[in-house]
Amino acid sequence: MSIEGPIGDAERVALQQRIVALKLEHRDLDAAIHRMAEESSVDQLQLTRLKRRKLLLKDQIAWLERGLDPDVPA
């Protein structure tokens, strides 16, 4: 899905739905990371992978949100 130029209503709705899904996944990962961090025998490699995935999701969400509401030049 490319975000170049004006987008139609259907594309906007699809992007908004994708953003919601990514935010849910981000929230779930955050909860999983907190649970894992509280365990005494935590798998550091898995924890690191979850944190990287969470950061990737955050970047994807920000990119999609900028596509929905791009800065308007003054």
Secondary structure, 3 states (H helix, E strand, C coil): CCCCCCCCHHHHHHHHHHHHHHHHHHHHHHHHHHHHHHCCCCCHHHHHHHHHHHHHHHHHHHHHHHHHCCCCCC
